[in-house]
Amino acid sequence: MTYKVIGNSVNRVDAIAKVTGKAKYVDDFFERDMLVGKVLRSPYAHAIVKNIDVSRAKALNGVEAVITHMDLPKIKFSTAGHPWSLDPDHRDIEDRLILTDKARFVGDGVAAVIAVNELIAEKALKLIEVEYEILPHVIDPEEAIKPGAPVVHEERPNNIISSFGAEYGDIEAEFKNSDYVFEGIYETSIVQHCHIENHTSYAYIDTDGRIVIISSTQIPHIVKRIVGQALGLPWGRIRVIKPYVGGGFGNKQDVIIEPLTAAMTLAVKGRPVRYRMTREEAFIDTRTRHAMKFSLKTAVSKEGKLTGIYVGDIVNNGAYASHGHSVAMSAGSKFRPLYNFRSIKFDPKTVYTNLPTAGAMRGYGVPQICFALESHLDDIAREMNIDPIEFRNQNLISAGHMDPLTKNVVRTFGIPECIEKGKELINWDEKKKRYKNQSGERRRGIGMACFSYLSGTHPVALELAGARIIMNQDGSVQLQVSAAEIGQGSDTVLAQMAAEVLGLSMDMVHVIASQDTDVSPFDTGAYASRQTFVTGAAVKKAAVEVRQKVLELAMKKTGLCGDELDMQDAQIIEKRTGRVVCSLEDIAMESYYDRVNASPISSDITENVRINATAYGVTFAEVEVDMKVGKIEVLEIYNVHDSGVIINPKLAEGQVNGGVSMGLGYALSEQLLFDKKTGKPLNNNLLDYKLQTILDTPEIGVAFVEKYEPAGSFGQKSLGENPSISPAPAIRNAVLDATGIAFNKIPMNPQAVFEKFKEAGLL
C-alpha cells in the first residue's frame, strides 16, 4: 500500500505552540477573582472521622467556604475513566465519596478550604480540628485477605475486590502429563506516573447555571458523566473543557479532582475556584501502578514446547477500586496471543489495602505480567540449556490465531522478524560467546523479552469515536475530534490521515487542539493505545464522506464520471490524463455561495469499532554489572515493534524513546515506599523518588517491522503504551546472563542487587 502523507515524518501540528510557550495549559487560563482550593488530608492510614470542627477556619479573613463530607451528597461513585455500561454488572465499583468520612490511606481528603489566595487557604487548613478514631491498617495484600485483617470497605469484608479469572484447556492434565514443570514467584513494585503537569482544574457556574470545568484530563466526556454522578446532577448540567495537557500516562484516565473542584464552586455560589495539586499530593492521591505478585507454574515438554501455564496474581489495589479488577484481567488476557499454550489458567485476586489507590498506568497491567512471564521463560530456558531466543521462537503462535475467550484474531504477526532484527542489532550470537563464564568485578550480559498488546479494548468495552471535518472556503479543512492529545502526537497522526484521504498538504488540515464537551464529537478518550486505531477509523470515515461530496460537486461541474476524478494537492484531477480540471478552492467556494445549491461541505460521524488488532514487539538489552556495589548499567537497548504501518516514523521513534525510558526506571530505580507501621509515604517527592534522568539513559535503539494490518484504517496497530512493556524483563534477563543470579523482584536498585549478591555468596 502506497501513501503520500502517511509514513512521512511530518512535524507535529502542536510543535511550534509548545516550544514557543504559546500552548495554553489549564494553569494558563484565569477567570476574574479566581479563588483557590486546598484539601485537608488524613495523617492516618485508617481512621473514622468522628467529628470535624471548621469554625476557626471559616472565621479566618479571606476564607470563602469550608466543606466536609457533611456538606456534600452521600453518593458513592467510581473515578475510573471507562465508558459507561448499560449493564450494571459491567460497571466500575462505586466506593468513593468526594470527601470521606473514613480515611483509608494517609492523605485521604477529609475537608476542603476555598480562599482568596493560597497562603490563606494553607493557613485555614491548620485551623480545622478533626477528631479521628484510629483503626488498624493493612498495606500488604496477602495480609489483607487473611481472616481478622482490618476491613478497608465494609461492602467487602474479605478485602477482595474481585477474584474472577479466566482459563481454557485442562491445566491439571498438562501438569500431570508434562515432562517438566517449572515454578517461580515474581514481584513488581508500586510506581508513579510522574507526568510533568500535576493534576489541576478550575470550575465556575456559567450564566445559564451550568458547571463549567477546565481540566487537565485524558477523558473529557467521561469527566462530564462522573461529575454529574458524584454530585447527583443531570449530566447535561456539566461542561468540560480540556486544553493542552502536560502528560498523563493513564493517571488522568481517572476523574480524581474534578468532582471536588465542582463542589468547591457550588460552595461559593458559582465563583471560579482553582484546585492545583502539589507534587507531594499527586504522588499519594492520584493513581499508582499496581504492585503485583505472580506465582507461575508452567508445563514444558522435553522438546522445549510450552503446553500449559498457571498464573496466580495477588494485586495491591490500594484504598479504592478505581479501575479495580480490570487491570488484573488486562494482565491476564494480553499475554495470551503470544505463546502457543494449549491450556492457560489465570487466577487473580485484586485486594483493597490502606495505601494510595492504584489505577491505569501505561501498559495497564501488562508491564507487570510481562516481567513475570518473560523472566520465567528465561529461567526455564536456562534450566533446559536452550538459547532464550530459540526457546521463544519455537513456542510462538502464528498468524490466524484466534483467542479462545475473546475471539480476537491475529491477522498480522511480525514478532519473528522483530526478534531477528533485535538479535542482529545487539549482535546476540557473538556476545553470548564473549560473555560466557565471566568472573571479575564487572560482568556483562545480554537479555531479551517479548510482548503482545492490543489496539483498544474491544470486545471488553465500547470503542466509540467521533470526528468532524468542515471544509473552509479555501479548500482547507477543520478537523475536530475528542480524542485527547496529551503529548503522544494523536492530533498530528489524525491530521495526516485526513490529509491522505483528501489529497491535502498538512498545512491545509487545521486541528482543533482543545476539547469541549459542548461542541466536540463524542469520544471516550485517550487510553488503551486506541486513538490511532479507533479514532483513526472515525477520521478516515469522515474524510471519505467529505471526499465523496467534493467529487460529486466536481462531477456536476465537469461532466466527468466520479470514477474518472481524483483529489491531489488541493486540485481535482482527471485520473487518466493527470489534467487539473479545477481547484479544490473552486469547489469549496461553490459549496458556500452557489445561489441555488449552496451547502457547505462537512462530515460529522461516529464510528463504533468492533474489531481489534494485536501489536507485538521485543526488547534486547546489554548490561554491565558492578559486582561490588550492585550497580547495573544499561550499555545498549533496542526496542523493536510490529505496530503495522507506521503513520509518522519520527513521532513513533519519540514514543519508543519515552516508553523505554519509563521501562528503565521501572526496572532499576523507581519504587514508592511506605512506613509499614504507619502507612505513611516515605518518598512522595521528586528528590527521593528515583526517576531515571537523561544522564542515566543510554542511547535507545528503535526499529519497526511494518506489516499492513487489515483491521486498521491505514494498516496501523497500537504503539503508545507498547514501548514501556518489555524493557524491565529484558534488563533482568541480561543481568541473569551476566551474573547467573535471577532477580525476581523489581526495581533492581544497587541496594537490592548488593543484598542478593551477598545472599548468593558472591561478595
VOGU-3710 file (C-alpha; in Angstrom, 3 decimals, decimal comma):
1> mtykvignsv> 0,000/0,000/0,000  1,489/3,339/-1,091  0,655/6,541/0,796  1,664/10,136/0,170  1,291/11,687/3,639  1,090/8,651/5,876  4,516/7,186/6,518  6,207/10,594/6,456  7,863/12,234/9,451  5,862/15,439/9,244
11> nrvdaiakvt> 6,311/17,918/12,088  3,891/17,799/14,982  0,964/20,153/14,474  1,445/21,443/18,043  5,238/21,676/17,934  5,615/25,430/17,444  2,961/26,263/20,034  4,688/24,080/22,616  8,304/25,063/22,044  7,476/28,787/21,925
21> gkakyvddff> 5,326/28,666/25,041  2,171/29,692/23,198  0,353/26,479/24,033  -2,046/27,140/26,885  -2,489/24,612/29,657  -5,087/24,739/32,451  -2,945/26,945/34,676  -2,503/29,462/31,845  -6,236/30,291/31,958  -7,682/32,683/34,508
31> erdmlvgkvl> -11,079/33,983/35,458  -11,631/37,245/37,255  -11,464/36,932/41,071  -10,342/33,310/40,894  -10,413/31,611/44,287  -8,031/28,894/45,462  -8,966/25,472/46,819  -6,882/23,368/49,199  -7,510/19,943/50,762  -7,016/18,743/54,327
41> rspyahaivk> -5,691/15,187/54,286  -5,772/12,441/56,877  -2,495/11,760/58,731  -3,685/8,209/59,420  -3,821/5,205/57,117  -7,171/4,052/58,510  -9,426/6,177/60,682  -13,047/7,181/61,141  -13,741/10,923/61,076  -15,731/11,149/64,321
51> nidvsrakal> -16,031/14,912/64,437  -14,750/17,837/62,440  -14,799/21,487/63,558  -14,282/24,038/60,787  -15,448/27,137/62,696  -11,996/28,664/63,205  -11,094/28,125/59,560  -14,346/29,684/58,362  -13,751/32,720/60,581  -10,350/33,441/59,035
61> ngveavithm> -10,397/36,589/56,925  -10,150/35,641/53,240  -11,758/32,233/53,604  -14,874/31,997/51,455  -16,027/28,469/52,364  -15,006/25,238/54,067  -16,608/21,943/53,083  -16,566/18,429/54,529  -18,397/15,214/53,747  -21,368/16,611/55,692
71> dlpkikfsta> -21,811/19,371/53,102  -21,832/17,054/50,103  -24,173/14,420/48,671  -23,711/10,963/50,207  -23,303/9,493/46,735  -20,612/6,916/46,183  -19,136/6,959/42,713  -16,330/5,428/40,683  -13,434/7,516/39,431  -12,400/5,064/36,695
81> ghpwsldpdh> -12,340/6,511/33,189  -14,199/3,735/31,421  -17,155/4,098/29,059  -20,485/3,824/30,862  -22,092/0,403/30,680  -25,830/-0,139/30,379  -25,237/-3,465/32,136  -24,995/-2,824/35,917  -22,836/-5,935/36,348  -20,230/-4,463/33,997
91> rdiedrlilt> -19,832/-1,133/35,797  -16,922/0,019/37,908  -17,194/-0,291/41,684  -18,682/2,835/43,256  -16,792/3,191/46,535  -15,627/6,808/46,672  -17,028/9,992/48,221  -15,839/13,441/47,171  -14,631/13,990/50,758  -14,562/10,997/53,033
101> dkarfvgdgv> -15,990/10,220/56,464  -13,489/7,370/56,849  -9,843/7,785/55,862  -8,493/4,718/54,118  -4,921/5,833/53,426  -2,533/8,524/54,595  -3,590/11,513/52,506  -7,289/10,732/52,056  -9,192/14,020/51,697  -11,428/14,926/54,669
111> aaviavneli> -12,084/18,663/54,159  -11,512/21,446/51,651  -10,969/25,178/52,004  -11,797/27,837/49,412  -9,965/31,122/49,972  -8,876/34,243/48,146  -5,284/33,059/47,884  -3,089/30,047/48,516  -1,447/31,399/51,664  -4,761/31,958/53,420
121> aekalkliev> -6,051/28,580/52,255  -2,991/26,834/53,709  -3,393/28,730/56,983  -7,067/27,784/57,174  -6,276/24,080/56,792  -4,280/24,245/60,031  -7,288/25,678/61,860  -9,562/22,716/61,069  -9,883/20,380/64,043  -10,582/16,717/63,290
131> eyeilphvid> -11,299/14,024/65,850  -10,273/10,625/64,471  -10,963/7,125/65,702  -7,767/5,406/64,606  -8,241/1,903/63,190  -5,737/-0,883/62,488  -4,419/-0,705/58,944  -3,013/-3,168/56,425  -0,723/-2,437/53,475  0,248/-5,961/52,380
141> peeaikpgap> -2,417/-7,576/50,132  -1,540/-11,080/51,313  -2,118/-9,990/54,915  -5,274/-8,114/53,896  -7,044/-11,292/52,759  -6,297/-13,256/55,921  -9,120/-13,770/58,455  -9,217/-10,978/61,024  -7,456/-8,403/58,827  -8,627/-4,776/59,046
151> vvheerpnni> -11,593/-4,231/56,725  -10,993/-1,383/54,286  -14,542/-1,282/52,843  -17,422/-2,819/54,748  -19,037/-3,933/51,486  -16,117/-6,349/51,000  -15,266/-7,772/54,418  -12,548/-10,031/52,977  -10,922/-7,026/51,198  -11,091/-8,826/47,842
161> issfgaeygd> -12,376/-6,537/45,104  -12,645/-9,489/42,734  -11,108/-12,891/42,148  -12,650/-13,506/38,742  -10,167/-15,148/36,382  -10,002/-16,909/33,034  -8,989/-20,293/31,715  -9,144/-22,644/28,777  -7,905/-26,166/28,208  -7,157/-28,593/31,040
171> ieaefknsdy> -4,282/-27,195/33,078  -4,190/-30,039/35,596  -3,868/-32,594/32,798  -0,960/-30,593/31,350  0,907/-30,701/34,652  0,179/-34,383/35,113  1,320/-35,409/31,639  4,183/-32,979/31,011  7,865/-33,908/31,040  8,797/-30,899/33,164
181> vfegiyetsi> 7,004/-28,475/35,468  8,703/-25,212/36,391  7,603/-22,799/39,098  8,586/-19,267/40,057  7,438/-16,238/42,050  7,893/-12,747/40,588  7,044/-9,345/42,073  6,682/-5,781/40,858  6,545/-2,632/42,981  4,335/0,432/43,274
191> vqhchienht> 5,427/3,216/40,922  4,006/6,589/39,944  3,438/8,246/36,570  5,356/11,471/37,329  3,987/13,398/34,340  5,296/16,966/34,137  1,952/18,687/34,752  0,302/17,846/38,067  -3,470/17,366/38,267  -5,113/20,750/38,021
201> syayidtdgr> -8,556/22,113/37,231  -10,827/25,034/37,895  -14,580/25,397/37,797  -17,285/28,038/37,798  -21,018/28,299/37,184  -21,881/29,893/33,853  -24,644/32,384/33,215  -27,024/29,568/32,308  -26,488/27,816/35,658  -24,265/25,049/34,310
211> iviisstqip> -20,986/24,000/35,905  -18,003/24,573/33,620  -14,811/22,642/34,431  -11,482/23,332/32,741  -9,273/20,348/33,440  -6,069/18,554/32,544  -7,668/15,241/31,636  -7,417/12,391/29,148  -11,184/11,777/29,177  -13,282/14,979/28,977
221> hivkrivgqa> -16,580/13,287/28,087  -16,179/10,774/30,912  -15,367/13,586/33,361  -18,692/15,170/32,455  -20,582/11,999/33,317  -18,741/11,199/36,563  -19,014/14,741/37,960  -22,752/14,590/37,322  -22,966/11,234/39,094  -20,865/12,324/42,073
231> lglpwgrirv> -22,938/15,460/42,670  -26,305/13,928/41,794  -26,799/16,387/38,928  -28,099/15,847/35,383  -25,123/15,176/33,157  -26,214/17,948/30,811  -25,560/20,491/33,564  -21,841/19,764/33,324  -19,498/21,143/30,665  -15,834/20,070/30,498
241> ikpyvgggfg> -13,087/21,821/28,548  -9,671/20,210/28,033  -6,870/22,484/26,797  -3,293/21,308/26,220  -2,241/18,587/28,670  1,240/18,124/30,123  1,251/14,337/30,158  -0,967/11,713/31,715  0,231/8,110/31,093  -3,117/6,834/32,421
251> nkqdviiepl> -3,095/8,888/35,618  -5,518/11,337/34,039  -7,789/8,499/32,946  -9,369/8,760/36,384  -11,726/11,523/37,431  -9,781/12,485/40,537  -10,127/16,192/41,299  -12,944/17,405/39,054  -15,895/16,392/41,329  -14,231/18,235/44,213
261> taamtlavkg> -13,466/21,277/42,054  -17,124/21,374/41,001  -18,218/21,046/44,631  -15,945/23,955/45,527  -17,551/26,316/43,028  -21,001/25,263/44,220  -19,926/26,106/47,791  -19,137/29,712/46,781  -22,249/30,256/44,642  -20,548/29,656/41,322
271> rpvryrmtre> -17,467/31,831/41,676  -14,419/30,389/39,900  -12,216/28,116/42,049  -8,912/26,567/41,046  -7,553/23,415/42,681  -3,997/22,533/41,767  -2,298/19,539/43,368  1,236/19,759/44,679  3,678/17,084/43,557  3,532/15,520/47,028
281> eafidtrtrh> -0,261/15,305/46,798  -0,092/13,911/43,280  2,122/11,052/44,447  -0,403/9,829/47,015  -3,886/10,912/45,919  -3,863/10,416/42,187  -3,080/6,886/41,000  -0,169/4,463/41,035  0,766/1,361/39,074  -0,414/-1,792/40,822
291> amkfslktav> 2,183/-3,850/42,626  1,611/-7,482/41,646  2,947/-10,775/42,942  2,788/-13,657/40,465  3,020/-17,373/41,117  3,803/-19,104/37,829  3,701/-22,818/37,164  4,467/-23,998/33,635  4,315/-27,373/31,892  7,002/-27,998/29,266
301> skegkltgiy> 7,743/-30,978/27,033  11,244/-32,433/26,767  11,449/-30,856/23,303  11,022/-27,437/24,903  7,377/-26,884/23,974  5,198/-24,868/26,349  1,982/-26,780/26,934  0,238/-25,129/29,870  0,627/-22,334/32,389  -0,996/-21,422/35,680
311> vgdivnngay> -0,716/-17,747/36,678  -1,650/-16,750/40,206  -1,704/-12,985/40,761  -2,101/-11,017/44,003  -2,817/-7,379/43,118  -2,381/-4,497/45,563  -5,147/-2,082/44,585  -4,820/0,348/47,484  -7,667/2,078/49,272  -10,241/2,464/46,478
321> ashghsvams> -11,238/0,411/43,459  -10,599/2,934/40,668  -10,134/0,671/37,614  -10,243/-2,241/40,014  -10,003/-5,762/38,680  -9,919/-4,717/35,022  -6,170/-4,057/35,271  -5,611/-7,589/36,536  -7,818/-9,005/33,784  -5,879/-6,980/31,220
331> agskfrplyn> -2,677/-8,542/32,511  -4,248/-11,971/32,178  -5,537/-11,505/28,639  -2,971/-9,516/26,690  -0,155/-12,060/27,002  -2,296/-14,844/25,538  -1,838/-14,051/21,802  1,929/-14,599/22,035  2,893/-18,148/23,012  1,133/-21,309/21,921
341> frsikfdpkt> -0,068/-22,722/25,246  -2,701/-25,443/24,946  -4,008/-24,605/28,424  -3,973/-21,424/30,479  -5,408/-20,709/33,900  -5,269/-17,132/35,185  -6,152/-16,899/38,867  -6,005/-13,290/40,134  -7,094/-11,587/43,344  -7,382/-7,794/43,405
351> vytnlptaga> -7,185/-6,611/47,003  -8,008/-3,469/48,976  -5,231/-2,167/51,265  -4,633/1,079/53,163  -2,340/2,537/50,519  -2,798/5,123/47,762  -5,126/3,895/45,039  -3,710/2,054/42,054  -5,261/2,677/38,655  -4,411/2,944/34,990
361> mrgygvpqic> -0,754/3,368/34,089  0,964/2,947/30,752  0,572/-0,718/29,806  -2,434/-1,389/32,075  -1,173/-4,467/33,910  0,925/-5,805/31,048  4,357/-4,481/32,207  3,771/-6,451/35,407  2,881/-9,778/33,816  5,475/-9,302/31,091
371> faleshlddi> 8,166/-9,002/33,760  6,936/-12,197/35,402  6,377/-14,283/32,259  9,470/-13,233/30,318  11,667/-13,680/33,389  10,104/-17,107/33,939  10,745/-18,154/30,343  14,408/-17,212/30,637  14,639/-19,233/33,852  13,138/-22,250/32,054
381> aremnidpie> 15,405/-21,857/29,022  18,446/-21,625/31,294  17,388/-24,735/33,219  16,837/-26,671/29,977  20,034/-25,306/28,400  18,153/-23,790/25,440  19,010/-20,420/23,931  16,317/-17,936/25,103  15,602/-16,794/21,543  15,343/-20,342/20,234
391> frnqnlisag> 13,055/-21,246/23,137  10,677/-18,391/22,362  10,730/-18,868/18,607  9,659/-22,497/18,847  6,707/-21,555/21,070  5,258/-18,542/19,245  1,732/-18,584/17,860  1,224/-17,826/14,171  -0,951/-15,533/12,082  -4,560/-16,675/12,091
401> hmdpltknvv> -4,522/-17,476/15,811  -7,871/-16,808/17,495  -8,052/-16,173/21,219  -10,363/-18,879/22,612  -12,017/-16,458/25,041  -12,206/-13,049/23,336  -12,326/-14,403/19,753  -9,866/-11,696/18,694  -7,986/-12,833/15,572  -4,282/-12,253/14,940
411> rtfgipecie> -4,173/-11,122/11,321  -0,556/-9,970/11,177  2,240/-11,427/13,293  5,593/-9,742/12,910  7,339/-10,779/16,100  9,634/-13,378/14,475  11,019/-10,578/12,296  11,222/-8,265/15,345  13,265/-10,883/17,190  15,572/-11,395/14,216
421> kgkelinwde> 16,117/-7,662/13,799  16,828/-7,147/17,505  19,166/-10,125/17,553  21,208/-8,580/14,734  21,229/-5,104/16,284  22,647/-6,308/19,590  24,978/-8,879/17,974  23,458/-11,665/20,078  25,446/-14,718/18,969  28,864/-13,086/19,225
431> kkkryknqsg> 28,181/-11,515/22,630  26,684/-14,726/24,014  30,018/-16,428/23,335  32,104/-13,483/24,556  30,337/-13,171/27,914  30,282/-16,874/28,767  31,909/-17,972/32,059  32,780/-14,495/33,313  34,412/-13,631/36,596  35,719/-10,363/37,981
441> errrgigmac> 34,231/-7,218/39,422  32,462/-6,057/36,254  30,431/-8,505/34,220  28,409/-8,079/31,072  25,385/-9,891/29,754  22,595/-9,676/27,192  18,915/-10,414/27,531  15,656/-10,089/25,660  11,917/-10,119/26,281  8,839/-10,201/24,055
451> fsylsgthpv> 5,366/-8,724/24,472  1,938/-8,580/22,882  -0,593/-5,776/23,243  -3,965/-4,838/21,764  -5,186/-1,753/19,881  -8,109/-0,793/22,080  -10,475/-2,568/24,443  -12,863/-4,495/22,146  -14,639/-6,788/22,970  -14,430/-5,903/26,683
461> alelagarii> -15,688/-2,322/26,379  -17,306/0,131/23,988  -14,989/1,627/21,366  -16,783/4,716/20,094  -15,116/7,696/18,458  -16,388/10,756/16,653  -14,816/13,011/14,043  -15,976/16,222/12,412  -14,456/17,699/9,262  -15,581/21,033/7,824
471> mnqdgsvqlq> -14,185/22,376/4,579  -13,252/26,058/4,563  -13,751/28,377/1,613  -10,120/27,998/0,527  -10,353/24,200/0,383  -8,565/23,630/3,684  -10,389/21,722/6,419  -11,031/21,932/10,145  -10,589/18,596/11,920  -12,268/18,211/15,277
481> vsaaeigqgs> -12,144/15,130/17,493  -12,463/14,397/21,193  -9,537/12,008/21,107  -7,436/13,729/23,741  -3,990/14,890/22,682  -1,919/14,505/25,861  1,536/14,735/24,325  1,540/11,473/22,388  1,015/13,130/18,991  -2,506/11,962/18,161
491> dtvlaqmaae> -3,519/15,339/16,700  -0,680/15,033/14,202  -1,330/11,471/13,040  -5,077/12,089/12,782  -4,354/15,160/10,661  -2,105/13,011/8,453  -4,979/10,584/7,946  -7,357/13,359/6,874  -4,715/14,846/4,582  -4,080/11,438/2,999
501> vlglsmdmvh> -7,722/10,848/2,079  -8,392/14,392/0,916  -5,210/14,909/-1,081  -4,152/17,879/1,035  -0,855/19,066/2,422  -0,571/19,077/6,198  -0,788/22,863/6,419  -4,323/22,647/4,977  -5,593/20,476/7,858  -6,338/22,632/10,885
511> viasqdtdvs> -6,768/20,578/14,046  -8,863/21,940/16,916  -6,404/21,369/19,739  -8,754/21,591/22,730  -11,841/19,564/23,528  -15,132/20,930/24,815  -17,912/18,501/25,678  -20,476/21,040/24,474  -19,117/21,093/20,929  -16,581/18,295/20,389
521> pfdtgayasr> -17,756/14,975/18,931  -18,161/12,188/21,473  -15,086/10,082/22,141  -14,300/8,127/25,276  -10,758/9,486/25,463  -7,048/8,716/25,419  -6,278/5,270/26,801  -5,628/1,649/25,729  -3,386/2,790/22,846  -6,648/3,174/20,940
531> qtfvtgaavk> -6,522/6,557/19,254  -4,680/5,847/16,026  -6,663/2,636/15,623  -10,136/3,643/16,863  -10,338/7,408/16,330  -8,329/6,910/13,157  -11,205/4,825/11,792  -13,611/7,691/12,529  -11,344/10,276/10,903  -10,973/8,159/7,775
541> kaavevrqkv> -14,746/7,652/7,552  -15,362/11,410/7,902  -12,676/12,228/5,355  -14,073/9,727/2,844  -17,512/11,343/3,196  -16,038/14,813/2,561  -14,120/13,457/-0,418  -17,296/11,968/-1,896  -19,132/15,276/-1,515  -16,296/17,141/-3,212
551> lelamkktgl> -16,191/14,703/-6,110  -19,978/14,848/-6,525  -19,769/18,622/-6,991  -16,796/18,182/-9,306  -18,822/15,716/-11,417  -21,593/18,276/-11,844  -19,071/20,978/-12,662  -17,039/18,977/-15,195  -19,493/16,415/-16,532  -16,960/13,663/-15,845
561> cgdeldmqda> -17,848/10,425/-14,057  -16,753/10,213/-10,418  -14,525/7,229/-11,168  -12,562/9,434/-13,547  -11,767/12,049/-10,894  -9,288/12,230/-8,034  -8,104/14,737/-5,438  -4,395/15,568/-5,327  -2,513/18,555/-3,956  -5,740/20,507/-3,368
571> qiiekrtgrv> -6,721/20,023/-7,004  -9,372/17,965/-8,752  -7,651/15,972/-11,469  -8,662/13,641/-14,272  -7,123/10,301/-13,334  -6,406/9,104/-16,859  -4,576/12,194/-18,052  -3,482/13,834/-14,820  -5,107/17,047/-16,087  -6,228/19,546/-13,445
581> vcslediame> -9,897/20,205/-14,045  -10,456/22,658/-11,196  -9,066/23,606/-7,814  -10,450/22,390/-4,512  -10,953/26,052/-3,625  -13,327/26,410/-6,610  -15,431/23,530/-5,314  -15,405/24,876/-1,754  -16,468/28,352/-2,869  -19,370/26,944/-4,879
591> syydrvnasp> -20,480/24,858/-1,882  -20,689/28,019/0,205  -22,005/30,586/-2,260  -23,876/28,947/-5,145  -27,186/30,873/-5,036  -29,256/27,774/-5,816  -27,337/24,775/-4,458  -25,179/26,165/-1,633  -24,406/23,539/1,019  -21,017/23,780/2,759
601> issditenvr> -19,122/20,518/2,680  -18,769/18,785/6,027  -18,953/15,439/7,756  -19,874/14,660/11,350  -19,715/10,946/12,034  -19,321/8,426/14,834  -17,590/5,101/14,398  -18,260/2,109/16,648  -15,139/-0,016/16,199  -15,884/-3,679/16,881
611> inataygvtf> -12,586/-5,255/15,905  -9,117/-5,354/17,417  -5,549/-5,880/16,305  -2,630/-7,303/18,257  0,663/-5,448/18,202  3,942/-7,094/19,098  7,480/-6,232/19,999  10,700/-7,171/21,694  13,422/-5,512/23,766  17,073/-6,509/23,646
621> aevevdmkvg> 19,446/-5,173/26,307  23,123/-5,355/27,167  24,177/-4,559/30,733  27,304/-4,225/32,791  27,040/-5,138/36,472  29,414/-3,754/39,080  29,542/-6,726/41,413  30,987/-4,833/44,393  28,449/-2,015/44,609  25,468/-3,657/42,901
631> kievleiynv> 25,091/-1,074/40,171  23,553/-2,111/36,847  24,403/-0,013/33,802  22,475/-0,486/30,584  25,020/-0,236/27,771  22,740/-0,895/24,816  18,995/-1,288/24,476  16,885/-1,898/21,380  13,095/-1,758/21,206  11,669/-3,342/18,030
641> hdsgviinpk> 7,963/-3,165/17,171  5,361/-4,712/14,920  2,787/-1,922/15,000  1,585/-2,291/11,447  2,045/0,698/9,165  3,893/3,469/10,984  1,952/6,673/10,361  4,753/9,070/11,386  8,203/7,493/11,884  9,723/10,389/13,832
651> laegqvnggv> 6,758/10,589/16,199  6,821/6,815/16,588  10,507/6,918/17,447  9,767/9,546/20,094  7,076/7,330/21,579  9,522/4,465/21,816  12,221/6,577/23,434  9,797/7,798/26,082  8,390/4,349/26,755  11,790/2,696/27,060
661> smglgyalse> 12,896/5,432/29,453  9,884/4,628/31,651  10,780/0,947/31,425  14,336/1,653/32,557  13,068/3,403/35,672  10,623/0,580/36,349  13,461/-1,951/36,135  16,223/-0,173/38,003  15,175/2,584/40,366  11,518/3,561/40,784
671> qllfdkktgk> 9,599/2,435/43,859  7,083/4,266/46,035  7,888/3,352/49,643  5,719/3,362/52,772  6,310/3,021/56,503  4,896/-0,364/57,489  3,961/0,810/60,980  2,057/3,929/59,941  1,317/3,569/56,221  2,909/6,976/55,604
681> plnnnlldyk> 4,662/7,571/52,283  8,436/7,862/52,622  9,434/9,266/49,237  6,468/11,082/47,682  8,620/13,768/46,069  10,927/14,030/43,091  14,045/14,226/45,257  13,605/10,880/46,999  11,621/9,031/44,323  14,350/7,923/41,926
691> lqtildtpei> 13,309/8,672/38,364  15,769/7,999/35,569  17,404/11,189/34,326  18,935/11,849/30,942  22,341/11,030/32,476  21,063/7,553/33,411  19,602/6,874/29,977  21,648/5,141/27,278  21,094/5,739/23,611  17,879/3,909/22,770
701> gvafvekyep> 17,760/1,910/19,564  14,413/1,936/17,755  13,289/-0,269/14,871  9,996/-1,250/13,239  8,768/-4,243/11,294  5,965/-2,860/9,140  3,214/-5,221/8,071  -0,061/-3,890/6,741  -2,772/-4,691/9,301  -6,120/-5,180/7,507
711> agsfgqkslg> -8,128/-4,280/10,637  -6,517/-0,820/10,756  -7,936/2,000/8,679  -4,478/2,622/7,191  -2,849/-0,683/8,157  -1,854/0,543/11,621  -1,810/-1,090/15,054  -1,121/0,283/18,520  2,188/1,778/19,678  1,506/4,214/22,544
721> enpsispapa> 1,919/2,038/25,639  3,861/-0,763/23,990  7,452/0,520/24,347  7,259/0,533/28,159  6,251/-3,125/28,499  9,318/-5,296/27,859  12,451/-3,309/28,898  12,315/-4,436/32,557  12,408/-8,211/31,916  14,976/-7,770/29,130
731> irnavldatg> 17,283/-5,966/31,567  16,601/-8,556/34,263  17,446/-11,353/31,853  20,649/-9,593/30,837  21,657/-9,387/34,496  20,920/-13,099/34,835  23,137/-13,750/31,811  25,928/-11,638/33,287  25,880/-12,919/36,863  23,887/-16,143/37,000
741> iafnkipmnp> 21,634/-14,510/39,598  17,886/-14,285/38,958  16,246/-11,112/40,240  12,557/-11,877/40,569  11,539/-8,537/42,029  11,935/-5,038/40,658  13,376/-2,472/40,930  16,903/-3,876/40,748  18,453/-0,912/42,526  22,003/-1,120/43,955
751> qavfekfkea> 20,769/-1,933/47,456  18,627/-4,858/46,268  21,365/-6,120/43,943  24,061/-5,898/46,610  21,909/-7,779/49,120  21,094/-10,509/46,594  24,754/-10,950/45,675  25,646/-11,185/49,342  22,897/-13,761/49,920  24,227/-15,789/46,962
761> gll> 27,765/-15,732/48,387  29,218/-13,634/45,577  30,532/-10,968/47,951
//
